[in-house]
Amino acid sequence: MDAGKYYAPFIAFASENGIVKGLGAGKFAPNQDVTREEMAQMIANFMKYAGFSVAEADTRHTFRDDQIISAWALPAIQQLHRYGIINGKPDNQFDAKGKVTRAEVAKVISNLIELSVQ
């Protein structure tokens, strides 16, 4: 990552605080698309960093495509789904490897904020 880029201090902060992780070997790939499972992990990491406390539901949801969700992302996805922060797509698919849209990110952030102020 180029330390002179406008986003460098933000990535450094998020990385140092366990909110984001790079691709390994010191690489971050700031211009690479983000998958739905990566977004879920970042949101869960942010919640932990910020000390967000939300009421947890007692249920565990199974998506039809759970088998393609990366093992490192499944706990975050399940957690966020239980909290009502993130949902699947039609036909009970999560689409973990799909690119996240700006609209999806806006909805997730809105849900997170709404739950955090309740």
C-alpha positions in Angstrom: 0.0 0.0 0.0 1.2 3.5 -0.9 1.7 5.4 2.4 1.1 8.6 0.6 -2.5 7.8 -0.5 -5.3 9.6 1.2 -6.7 6.4 2.6 -3.4 5.1 4.1 -4.0 6.4 7.7 -7.5 5.0 7.7 -6.4 1.6 6.6 -3.6 1.7 9.1 -6.0 2.6 11.9 -8.5 -0.1 10.9 -5.7 -2.7 10.6 -4.0 -1.8 13.9 -7.4 -2.1 15.7 -8.3 -5.5 14.2 -11.1 -4.1 12.0 -9.6 -5.1 8.7 -7.0 -7.5 7.6 -5.1 -7.5 4.3 -4.4 -10.3 1.9 -1.3 -11.5 3.8 2.3 -10.8 3.2 1.7 -7.1 4.1 -0.7 -6.5 1.1 -4.0 -4.8 1.5 -5.3 -4.3 -2.1 -7.3 -1.1 -1.4 -8.9 -1.0 -4.9 -10.0 -4.7 -4.8 -13.7 -5.4 -4.6 -15.1 -6.5 -1.2 -17.1 -9.7 -0.9 -20.2 -10.1 1.2 -18.4 -12.3 3.6 -15.4 -9.9 3.9 -17.9 -7.1 4.7 -19.6 -9.2 7.4 -16.2 -9.9 9.0 -15.2 -6.2 8.9 -18.6 -5.2 10.5 -18.2 -7.8 13.2 -14.7 -6.7 13.9 -15.8 -3.1 14.1 -18.6 -4.1 16.6 -16.0 -5.8 18.8 -13.6 -2.8 18.5 -16.3 -0.3 19.3 -17.8 -2.3 22.1 -21.2 -2.4 20.5 -23.7 -4.2 22.6 -26.9 -5.5 20.9 -29.4 -8.0 22.1 -28.7 -11.5 20.7 -31.4 -13.7 19.3 -31.5 -17.3 20.3 -31.7 -18.8 16.8 -29.0 -19.9 14.3 -29.9 -19.4 10.7 -28.7 -21.8 8.0 -28.3 -20.4 4.5 -28.7 -22.7 1.5 -25.2 -21.9 0.4 -23.5 -22.2 3.9 -21.1 -24.7 2.4 -19.4 -22.0 0.3 -19.0 -19.5 3.1 -15.4 -19.4 4.3 -14.9 -20.9 7.7 -13.3 -17.7 9.0 -16.4 -15.7 7.9 -19.2 -18.0 9.1 -19.2 -16.9 12.7 -19.4 -13.2 11.8 -22.2 -13.9 9.3 -24.2 -15.9 11.8 -23.7 -13.3 14.5 -24.8 -10.4 12.2 -27.7 -12.4 11.0 -28.9 -13.2 14.5 -28.6 -9.5 15.4 -30.7 -8.5 12.3 -27.8 -6.5 10.8 -27.3 -8.6 7.7 -29.6 -10.8 5.7 -29.3 -13.2 2.8 -30.5 -12.8 -0.7 -33.6 -14.4 -2.3 -34.0 -18.2 -2.1 -32.2 -18.2 1.2 -28.8 -17.7 -0.3 -26.1 -15.6 1.4 -23.8 -15.2 -1.7 -20.7 -15.0 0.4 -18.3 -14.7 -2.6 -20.5 -12.1 -4.3 -19.5 -8.5 -4.5 -21.2 -6.2 -1.9 -23.1 -3.3 -3.4 -23.1 0.2 -2.0 -26.8 -0.2 -1.2 -26.1 -3.4 0.8 -23.4 -1.6 2.8 -25.7 1.3 3.5 -28.4 -1.1 4.7 -26.0 -3.0 7.0 -24.6 0.2 8.5 -28.1 1.6 9.0 -29.1 -1.6 10.7 -26.0 -1.5 12.9 -26.6 2.1 13.9 -30.3 1.4 14.6 -29.6 -1.5 16.8 -26.8 0.3 18.7 -29.0 3.1 19.8 -31.9 1.0 21.0 
